[in-house]
Amino acid sequence: MKYLFSILFLISFKSYSFYAFPGLAVPDTTSANLTVGEKLAGAVQFKTVSSVENDKVAFSEFTSLHKYLEYTFPRLHEQLRKEVINDYSLLYTWRGSNQELSPVLLSAHLDVVPVEEASEEDWQVSPFEGVIKDGAVWGRGTMDDKYRVITIMEAVEQLLHNGYEPERTVYLAFGHDEEVGGEEGAGMIAAYLESQGVLLEAVYDEGMAVVENALPGLKEPIALVGVAAKGGLSLELIAQGEGGHSSMPPNETPIDILSNALTRLHKKPFKARMMPTTRQTMNMLAGKLGGKYKFALRHYGFFKRKILKKLASDQATDALIRTQMAPTIINAGNASNVIPRVASAVVNFRILTGETDESIIRHVRRAIKDDRIEIKIHGGYTPPSPVASTESWIYAALEKTIHQTYKGITIVPALFPGGTDAKHYTALTDNIYRFAPQVVNPGNAKLIHNVDEHITLEVLDNSVSFYKMLLLNTCGNEEDEMLVQKN
């Protein structure tokens, strides 16, 4: 994502070494002297890439990252209880002074997505080098989601340094497999908390952000808070045939059959529907949109088809009004002159409220119209989430925190089109909010999971302040805002 560049700070980490982690390019100095940017740059260098196939995961990178965090945040590790869940996820407990208050949980994740081999040469900086240049930290995981792990821990570290003691217990939950569903990380953390009888006041996780150019005619930035999330499902489509030599091909090979099925599926998108959460978002934004957009939204019943068509014309807003699908993995063949006997593709679905795994499969079968295609569920299924209240005091605390970070901004609840670790905590609280303290626009959002992922030092500083204020506003002593200013 692209952020405001008001800090230009050029440091090359290649000139440093750190005695406790041979080969890790972070400054050879005490952790107290490290900036939050340097701390994130060090964390980026651990290749904590998750995968659904355990033999492809370098689990030692996760345990090394755990040790790095111990060094980097000494007060946090001295004063909070640390528990390692399922070997590679982390749960910290900051015990509050009033045990009658339900705890809050801040969620982030340690894992990152892989770097495509074909894209490695396109990076300006090697994706796991962990370099600060042009006022930003560069590398895989800087935006998703190691920056939140580091800034949450930095916020706690600074509050501890300033003598803050929360009234309400705080959990910091950092899963190790969010990018592949979170079952082994956040899923196990949630199960552990539930086994301890823990009920949470709220969960704050990644998700939406401050958005620029969110809708046509909307000039000012808007803070979108995810109060609900779409569900998730992946299906594997499998075509089989007899195979053979490529010099004598049949009329249809498994690849032909699969390709035709994917084409037919692409031509049959799910129906566009305006959900109550998205309708609330549109209603709140109506007063800020110009002319015809404002009038149309205020008379939605008359202009429903035109509004849906307009929202469908943009990639970002189309995701809010329909179940989305995209092929993400294709496998077939291993020799140029051999027709494969099997061709398969994985199609990922982001599910709008009102759909289920069963209705998704029915839609796929009807769209492809080919009994030769076998359909299997690939991985797990997550139903669309419940909708969190915007009338609660805990939501008001989040609103206050956003206003303190982004002066004069309008805050709007919205549907989050993706999925995060938050889904695993639905049994522990009704109050799950998905908001990341950063500024996003349609152009810079493309850096997520992409080449040249980086995040500015200014965003990191704002994020630390945001989480300090969020803790003060939700866990007591919120009147002492001087704690936010002190470092």
N, C-alpha and C positions, 0 to 999 in steps of 0.2 A: 504494500500500500504506500501511497505517497502522503507525506505529512508536511507540516509547516517547517521550513528550514531556517530557523532563526539562530541555531547554534552550529557553527562550523568548527569541528574539532578533529584534527588529523593525527592519528596515532597508528603506528604499525606495530602489532604485537610480535612480529617475527624477531624483534631485537631483544625479547625478554625470555626468561626461562623460569620455571617454578619447581623448586627442588622436590616437592612432594608428588609431582606428576611429571615424570620425565617425558619430554617431547611436547608437553602442553604449553602453548605460547601465551602465558599470562604473566603479569609482572611479578618479579621476585621481591615481594614486599608484603607487609601485613595486610590482612583483609580489610582492616579499618581504613586503609589508604586507597582502596580500590573504588573507582566510580561505579555506578550502576551499569554503565556501558561496558566497562572492563569486565565486570562480573558476568554479564550476558555473553560477551565475546568468548570468555573462557568456557561457559556452558555449551555454546554452539559447537565447540570442538569435539565433544563427545558424540559419537555416531549412534545415537539412540533411535535407530530406525526400527519401527514396528512392522510386523508381518503376520498374516494369518498362519504362516508356516514357521513353526518354532525353530527349525533348523536354519532358517535364514536370518534369525535375530542374533545380534552380538550382545548377549545378555551382560557380558562383562563391562560393556560401555555404560550400562545403567548403574551397576554397582560402583563403577569409578565415578560417575556423576554424583552418586550419593556422597562419596567421600569428599568430592570437590565442594559440594554444598555445605558440608560440615565445616570445612576450612573457611569458606567464604562468609558464612553467617554464624559466627561463634556464639553470640548471645542467644540467638534463637535456639541453638542446639543445647545450650546450657540450661535454659529456663523453660522450654517447652518439652513435652514428652513426645519422643519420636518412636513410631512403630513402622516396621517394614511389613507391608501386606503382600502376601503371595510373592515374596522374594524380591520384587522389583518396584512396587508402588510405595509411596510414602504417605503416612498420616501423622500429622502433628496436632497435639492437643494443648491449647493455651487455656488453662483452667481459670474460669471466672470466679469472682468473689461471691457471687450470688447464684447458688446452684438451683434455685427455683426458676431461674430464667432459662428458656430453651436456647440451645446453642445455635450459632450461625456457622455455615460451612462455606469456605472459599475454595473453589475447584479450578484446577489447571492441569496440564498434562506434560509429562517429560518426553514423550515420544514424538518423532517427526516422520514425515513421509519420505520415501526414498528419492534419490536424484536419478532421473533417467540418464542412462549412459550416453545416449545420443545428444544430451543437452549439456554435458559437463564442460565442453569447450566453449560454450556460449556464456558461461558465467564470467563476469568481470573479476570476481574474487572466487577462489575455490570454495565450494559450498560449506565445507567443514573447517575452514581455516580460522574463522573467528576474527575478523579484521574490522577495525574502526577506520572509516575514511569518509570524507565529505559529510561529516556530521551525522553519520549513521553507523550502526552495527550491521555487518553483512553476513549472510549465511543461512543455511537451512535451519528453520525453527525460530528465527528471530521474530517473525510475526505470528507463527502458529507452532507452538504456544509457549516457547521457553521464556519469552519476554514477560509473560504474566507470572510464571513461576518465580522468576528472579525479582520482579517488582513487588509482588506480594510478600516475598520473604524479606526484601529490603525494607518495605513499609513496617513489618513487624520488628525487624532489627532496629530500626530507628526509634520506634515507639518504646521498645525495651530500653534502649540507651537513654531515652528521656524519662524513664521511670513510670511509664504508663502501665496500669493494671486494669484489665477489663472487668466489668461486672458480669458480663455474659461470656460463657465459654466459647472459644473460637476453635474450629477445626480447619486445618489446611490439608486438603486432599489432592495429591498429585499422582494420577494414574500413569501407567506405562504403556497402554495400548489403545488410547482413545481413537487413533487414526484407523484402527481396524475393528472398532465397535465398543471397546472398553470393558468387555466382559471379564477379563482377567485382572483388570486394574480397578477402575471405579466400581465395577460390579461387585468385586470382592470387598472393597472398602465399605460399600453400602451394606453388604450382607453382614460384615463384621459389626458395624454400628448398630444394625437392627438386632443382632444377637445380644448386644449390650443394653438393649432397651432404649436406645437413643432416639428421640424425636427432635427434629430440627425446627427452628423458627424460620429459617430461610436458607436457600442455596444461591450463591452468586457464581456464575460460570461465564465462560466466553460466549460469544454469540454476535449480537448486533453492536453498533457503534454510532458515533457521530457521523452522519452521512451528508455529503455535499451533492447537490443536483439529484436528489432522490426521486423527484417527479418533474415532468415538464411544467415550467412556469414557477417552480419553487426555487427561489434564489438563495435563501438563507439556509445554513446548515441545520439539521434536525437530529436530535439524539433519539435514536430508535432503541427501545428496550424490548427484548424478546420475552414476551409473557407466555408464549406457547411455541411449540416446535413441531415440524412435520415428522412423520414417522419414516422408517427406513427399511428397505428390503432389497436383496439382490437375488436375481434368478439366473440360473444357468440354462442356456438353450443348447441342446445337443443334437447334431445331425449325424447319422451313420450311413455307410455304404460299403461296397465291396472293395473299394480301393483298386489298385492295379498300376500298370505302367502308363505314364503320361502320353505315350505315343498312340494309345488306343483308349481315349477317355469315353466314359458313358455320356449319355445326354445330360445328366445332372450328377455332379459330384457332391459329396457332403458339403464342400465349401459353397457350391452353387445354392444348395438347399438352404444352408444357414444364411447366406447373403440375401436371398430373396425374403426369408423370414424377417430379417432385421429391417429390410427396406419397407415391408408391409407394416411392421410395427411402428416405424418412424412416421409413416403416413397416417397413423391412427392415434393422435395424442389424446390424452384424457380431457374431459370436458372442463372448461373454465368455470369456476364457481367462486363467488365472493363469500368468504367465511366471516362470521361475526367479528373476529379479531381484526381482520383486514378492513372490514367496513368501519370499525371504530377508528382505525388508523386514518382512513380516507376522510371520515367526518371531521376529525381533529385538524387535518391538514387543509380542509376545504377553504377556511378563511384566509389561508396564506397563498393560495393559488390564484392566478390572475384570471379575470374575465370568464371565458367559456368553461374553464375547468371548475371554477368555483360554483357556477350556476348548475353545471351538470351533476356535480357531486351532491349538491343540496336537493336535487330532484332526481335522485338515483333511480327511482322506480320508472321514470320516463326514459332515462338514458342508459339503462343497465347494459344493453348490448354494445353501445358505443364505448362505454367506460371499460368494459371487459376487453373489447378489441384493442383499445388504446394501451391498457396495461399489458396485454399479451404481446404487443409490438416491441417491448423492451425485455431483454434477457433477465434483468433483475426483478422487475415487477411481475413478469409472467410466472416466476417461481412462487409468487404469493397466491395465485388464483387457480392453480391446477397441480395435480400430481405429475411430477417430472420424471422422465426416464432417459437414461443414457447408457449406451454400451461402453464398458470400461476395460474389458479383457477379451481378447480373441486368441484362440489356440487352434492350430491345424497344421499338420505336416512337418517333416523334418528333412526332406530331400527334394531338390528341384525337379526330379524326374519321376517322382512317386506320388500317385494320388492318395491322399490320406483316407483312412477308413473312418475317421472321426473328425468332426469339426465342432468346436464349441465356442460360445460367447457368454460372458457375464454381463447382464444388464442391471444397472442400479436404479432403484426407484426411490424418490422422495415423496412421501405419501401425505396428501392433504386429508384433513379431518373428514370423515364420512366414508373413507376407503379402508379396506382391511387387506391382509395378505391374500385371503381367498378371492376378494373382488379384483385384486391386481392380476392374479393368475387367470381368472376368467377373461379379463380384458385382453391379456396376451394371447390366450388361445383363440379368441374370436378374431383378433387382429391378424395373426399369422396364417390362420386357416390351413394348417398343414399338420396332419397327424403323425408325420414322420419326425417332427421335432419333439424331442423329450424335454420336459420342463422340470427342473429341480430347484429347490430353495438352496441358495449359496450363502452359508453363514446364518446369522440369526435374523429375527424379525423384531422391529421396534414399532409399536403402534404410535399414532399421533399422540402428543402429550395433552394432559389437561391444561386448562387456561388459568394462570395465576391471577389473583386479584390485584387490581390497581387501587383499591380502596383501603388497603391495610396500612398500618403505621410503618411496616417494614419496607413497603414500596415507597412510601413518603420519604423514608431515610435514604433510599437510593436516589430518589429525585433530588433531595437536598444536596447529596454528594455530587451529582452531575452538575447542578447549578453552581456549586462552589468551584468546580474544575473548569467549566465552560460558561462563563458569565453571560447571562441573558439568553441562553439557548432554550428552544422549545423542546419539550420531552414528550414523546409519543409512544404508546405501547404498540407492539407489532408482532406479527407471526415470523418466527425465525425459520427460514427455509431449509436449513441444514440440521445436523444432529450433533450433539456433544455428549460429554460424560454426564451432564445434568440428568439425562433420562434414567440413570440408574438410581437416582435419589427420590423418585416420585413416591415411594412408599414411606418416606421419612418426613415429608413436608408437602404442603400445597403451594408453598411460596418459592417458586424457582424462577430466577430472573437471569437472562442471558444478555450481558452487556460488557463490551471491552472498551477501555478508555483510550480510544484512538480515533482519528479522523479519516474517513474513507470517501472516495468518489468512484464513479464507474471505471475510470482509467486505472487508478493505482490499486484497486482491489484485485486486479489480475496477477499481482505479484505473489499472492498466497499460493503455496504449492508450486511455485513457478521459478523460472530462472531469475537470478539476481534478487532473491528475497532479501529485504533489509528493512530496518526500522530506525527512525531518527532518535538521537539523544534527547531531543525535546519531548518526544512521545514517552520515552522511558521516565524522564523526570516527572511529567504530568501523571503518569501511571502510578508512580510511587506515592505522590500526593493524593491521588484519588483513593488508593487503598488505605492510606492512613486515615483519611477523612471518613471513609466508609466504615472502618472499624470503630472510630470514635462515635459516629452517628448511630451505629447499631448496637454497640456493646457497652455504652455508658461513658460518662465524663465527656460528652460531646461538647460541653460548654468550653472546654479547655482547648480551643483551636490553636493555641500557641504550640501545642505538641506537633502540629502539622508543619509549622515553619521551622522548628528546630531540627538540626541534623546531628 
